[in-house]
């Protein structure tokens, strides 16, 4: 059971409760830099940094009734055709608007407050749950409003990241339904009587096209809601105090500044407590959201990008068929550790824990090594089903190997999502040899690719860059 210690700041300027107005929506017309890639892709947002290596770019997506989603990405110089830059005045306007999303580390909070939740039925009880509609998923949550809003924002962010790497081929496909249980008992009910032991708090059901996720979320949400309300009441009291001081000490600059500083100090205490609560929540639910991201990738890839060939919908590009299991698991692990940083989702870094384990196995510090790529390419689903003893060790080895090769193909070779990648999947899903198909994808014999991979992985740093060659 998850536990969460929540903090309530206790400023000396206590005041009776009073309603605090919610932030209003921001203007839909924002100026943007535009990045145009050599492959024709276009991104709107803010140019953050430009160097001989490439461009760091913050993409921005905004839609009515949806939270603003930002995603920071790095593009190599040879990927960029041109950049349409803002004027200095418009650049300043955009920077101020983006900063306004997170003035005190509360960007996620603002996104949560701006989105729209509708009532939904829950185990036969009318309006006992919350529902959120997105383009690719429907969230139905029996957890608290606080948890439901946070989950909706984070799912929006992770689906945006999916679409950046793998744009949807079949946007008209049936949405995935994400059920968020508020308790372990509800989680078991959602899974049904044949669920068996509950090892993970999130599972993906490809036949029903649904993700079921659950934990002790209702209690966490109730605690968060109560402390959030307390903080709002305290901030409202501080604002009233400051207003009274301005009226009482009008024209007395020194006294006014002294009392204003006192009020600002108390605001900072409340903000600090709020950030501490968010960090405590993230720590308590880290595994839960990681598995939710993992299962969401499986659902997104199998529904909107790479469905089975027999289930492919009409498209300008023919159905390629499904991702191989090893690559599906490898890519899901990449998104599993996506970082929410100041209200923004960041991908492209190498998960430090997995990276260390991979490097330790390559160096011999840990036994087992990685799977040879030839074995990985031929691996079936059974290899990823961990039980006990040797099968568990084999599954760990398979997952680490899948992550390592998927990361290399995605962020170094940059072949995932290309036409060559489509051809690779078609070959796999029409019964052709997986080794020959992979060699065509990477443009070299498998022994040469494996040697390059084993040279790459020890140099890889957690930020996704490489150590210089010795």
Buried (B, 14 or more C-beta within 10 A) or exposed (E): EBEBEBBBBEBEBEBEEEEBEEEEEBEEEBBBBBBBBEEEEEBBBBBBEBEEEBBBBBBBBBEEEBBBBBBBBBBEEEBBEEBEEBEEEBBEBBBEBBEEBBEEBBBBBBBBBBBEBEEBEBEEEEEEBBBBBBEBBBBBBBBBBBBBBBBBBBBBBBBBBBBBBBEBBBEEBEBBBBBBBBBBEBBBBBBEEEEEEEEEBBBBBBEEBBBBBBBBBBBBBBBBBEBBEBBBBBBBBBBBBBEEBEEEBEEEEEEBEEBBEBBEEBBEBBBBBBBBBBEBBEEBBEBBBBBBBBBBBBBBBBBBBBBEBEEBEEEEEEBBBBBBBBBBBBBBBBBBBBEBEEBBBBBBBBBEEBBBBBBEBBEEEBEEBBBEBBBBBBBEEEBBEBEEEEEEEBBBBBBBBBBBBBBBBBBBBEBBBEEEBBBBBBBBBEEEEBBEBBBBBBEBEBEEBBEBBEEBBEEBEEEBEBEEEE
